[in-house]
Amino acid sequence: MGYIGVSLCPIIRVPDRVNVNLNNGIPTKLREHSLAAGRPNPLGATFDGQGVNFAVFSEHAEAIDLCLFTDDGRKERARIPLLERDGDIWHVYVGGVTPGTKYGFRVQGPYDPENGHRFNYNKLLLDPYAKRIAGRLKWSDAVMGYRVGSPKADLSFDTRDSAFAMPRSMVVDPSFNWGDDKPPAISASDTLLYEAHVKGMTARMPGVSPMTRGRFLGMASEPVLEHLTKIGVTTVQLMPAQAYVDDHFLAKQGLKNYWGYNSIGFFAPEPRYMTDQGIWEFQTMVRRFHAAGIEVVLDVVYNHTAEGNEMGPTLSFKGFDNLSYYRLAEDKRFYVNDTGTGNTLRVEHPMVLRMIMDSMRYWVEVMHVDGFRFDLATILAREESGFDRQGGFLDALRQDPVLGNVKLIAEPWDLGPGGYQLGNWPHPFLEFNDKYRDNVRKYWRGDSGIVADLAKRVAGSAEQFDHSGRAATSSINFVTVHDGFVLDDLVSYNVKHNAANGEDNRDGKDDNYSDNMGVEGPTDDEKIRAARALRKRNLLATVFLSQGTPMLLSGDEIGNSQWGNNNTYAQDNDQGWVNWNKPDHKLLAFVEKLADLRRAHPVLRQSRFLHSRARRTDGKPDLFWRMPDGRAPSAEDWQNPNWRSLSVEVRTSSDTPEYAASNDVLFLTFNAGDEVTVKMPDLPPDCLWELVLDTAAPEDGPQCITGTSAKIAAQSVCVFAQTPA
């Protein structure tokens, strides 16, 4: 809840370097706070055992006051001016302040929106470097810097105090007993990504304590860890876990921002995922994941904040220095909106870039996370001339001794000019590959002329990623993520059903490349249910059998449905959460089988690209595409819209050094047509082909192939392994 109905006690403004007794703003002998100049570094509130150093950035402010609150956060007990300024860093040291202290800032400066300035001393501001945020934002006109309803709109000025509606920044002691914790350091070749939402994963999961469901401690519970280990997950990618707020338009409808892509604190864990005990809850989650051999990657939103455009609230950055923190249009009253959310952070400003880098280092060094997935990442790499692979953000990342050792994942697009940059990111970035998603969906839906595209995706999308020393693992291969249909809905709905979002079904993607198999939504028709189950297995098998880094969406492995909603960003309820009550145990067992298969065969986890070149070890091509009759496809075959059965023989890449080469050989068949007889590739005299996976018969064990051909069931994937006779 927000801090509602608070009337301020008398305020004491205190000079620098004096001793003053403060208690609820009234001098007493109960407590003494000694003030000193403090230091400009580090930024934020830093506890040293005896007091706290406060340091904040503002290039254009005229004065900044620190506001201290009572323990319950309801009453402001003192305002302390930050009289020391080193460059654009304002600071003060307050002795006697301890972890748990709630605070905020008020910043004086020009309110001149037409020149980019939106200072308003009446608005309580969150510390941009707050390590913890207490309370929830209460939406009120008072959090706006302008008078709502004024004919001057945002050019007007609001004098109301916003403190009653604002959450508080909180001083923390980040020390934690990590014991022998160390990062699992999973190689990209061995990585199986699993995208999960802290609340969505745990809200309905059996065995998770009711007290910890929907929280970091629930995410770290034994049922979750056992499940992830069972299906071979190496790396959990958590949807936004940094502090965020519910959008105003959602709050007015009684909805919440469930996904969390509306950040307000880049250093603070989201309060709703904690039991209010402290940041150690997040640290405990990471430690437990590491003990299970699983990495933690954070989905981070460094591209915009929850303050919206010129009609949005003043919560933090806008009030500290709007001109520095945000990219503004030529008319500085308005914001560049490359994010579609109202504003865009000005990453090219050195102090904004520093904040992002400081945030990432904090999550690695203090919270022990293993990497980051950057939402709308192109924004971070956009300079004045456009996307720049040698721009400030990417250069800063590559030279950083801390961040150079963690996983970096880009969502390689945004809404701005030149925003689509798939394949253009430098090593060691991995990238979400939407071409993979769309081509694989179209192939299994039965679209014509997609075979050549499928071949490219199975081979690692080399045309996008094979340059500048990048690895074949650069492509993150997926068919579902949080935005879009989940796997069960992908085979059950032809159109989106987003009415619950309150946007008249206008939100969410329209081009889902889905197929309901003849009935929209759930059905009791056993033939349709069987066809849907087979389609799901085919889609998942394709992901696990492709070169690159595979990714699963939480719940897909048990057949979770979101009832046809392909944009559940506002559904913090059973529609958005994973339904663990009716798991598809057969599908779960199949995913386990896929994970085991991928681990067992190095040719599926290569870091070097396959280009059908002769290997040094035996002269055989590392990749050999085949028609059902065994011959190599011609140029005409690749263009044939009726071709429905693609086969490929896979070996260790021709670029692999001889000492690392493997004798592992697989023959894969992706048959989106009717039953077909496939000629098996020739073998050495002491070997035979063994069928190790058949999506049409998922529960069957390995079977030896005694003849020169094999029948492949309609609409199925088969995997054959070369085995000693």
Buried (B, 14 or more C-beta within 10 A) or exposed (E): EBBEEBEBBEEBEBEBEEEBEBBBBEEEEEEEBBBBBBBBEEBBBBBEEEBBBBBBBBBBBEBBBBBBBBEEBBBBBBBBBBBBBEEBBBBBBBBBBEBBBBBBBBBBBEBBBEBBBBBBBBBBBBBBBBBBBBBBBBBBBBBBBBBBEEEEBBBBBBEBBBBBBBBBBBBBBBEBEEEEBEBBEBEBBBBBBBBBBBBBBBBBBEEBEEEBBBBBBBBBBEBBBEBBEBBBBBBBBBBBBBBBBBBBEBBEEEBBBBBBBBBBBBBBBBBBBBEEEBBBBBBBBBBBBBBBEBBBBBBBBBBBBBBBBBEBBBBBBBBBBBBBBBBBEEEBBBBBBBBEBBBBBBBBBEBBBEBBBBBBBBBBEBBBBBBBBBBBBBBBBBEEEBBBEEBBBBBBBBEBEEBEEBBBBBBBBBBBEEBBBBBBBBBBBBBBBBBBBBBBBBBBBEBEEBBBBBBBBBBBBBEBBBEEEBBBBBBBBBBBBBBBBBBBBBBBBBEBBBEBBBBEBEBBEEEBBBBBBEBEEEBEEEEBBEBBBBBBBBBBBBBBBBBBBBBBBBBBBBBBBBBBBBBBBBBBBEBBBBBBEEBBEEBBBBBBBBBBBBBEBBBBBBBBBBBBEEBEBEEBBBBBBBBBEBEEBEEEBBEBEEBBBBBBBBBBBBBBEEEEBBEBBBBBBBBBBEEBEBBBBEBEEEBBBBBBBBBBEBEEEEBEBEEEEBEBBBBBBBBBBBBEE
